[in-house]
Amino acid sequence: MSNQSITADPLGGGNATRKSRVSYYFDEEFSLYQVSNTHPMKPFRIKMTDSLIKTYEMDKKMEPIQIDEDYIREVDLTKFHSDDYIDCLRSISIVNKEKYLD
């Protein structure tokens, strides 16, 4: 017989009873942008998700996130992405998106 303790957390951690903090971010302007026809992030999906969250009042149980633009400029995204990709993100706009289709 083993002395291993059994936890209620299916992932094996001991924090099953701790309340998680859930945050929510939505930007109307961002929700209008479609990366490509094959990319799963679609304006309709973003708006539908926002609508469902608000309809079921889930937003009242979450902490809204206000993103400071200065903070975004300071984040070192190159820890996770290539320099070329970061340059693309900084340069792309609705006006010049055809330039980045590949």
C-alpha positions, 0 to 999 in steps of 0.5 A: 500500500502506498502513502501517496496523497490523492488530490482533487486537481486532475492536473496533479497540483495541490491548488484545486481549491484556490480561486483563479484570477481570470482576466479579459481583454477586448478591443473593438478596433482589433476585433475588425482585423482579419489576419488571413482567410486561413487564420482561425482568429476571425472578426466574427469569432472575436465579436461573438466571444465578446457578446457571449461573455457579456450576455452571460455576465461573465465579464462581471466575474473577470478583471478587465485589463487595461493595456498601457501602450508604453508597456507594450513598446517595452516588452521584449517579444524577441524572447518568444518570436523572431526579429523579422516577425516582430518587425512585421507586427510593428509595420503592418497595418490595414493599408499595407497588409497585402505586402505581408500576405506570405 
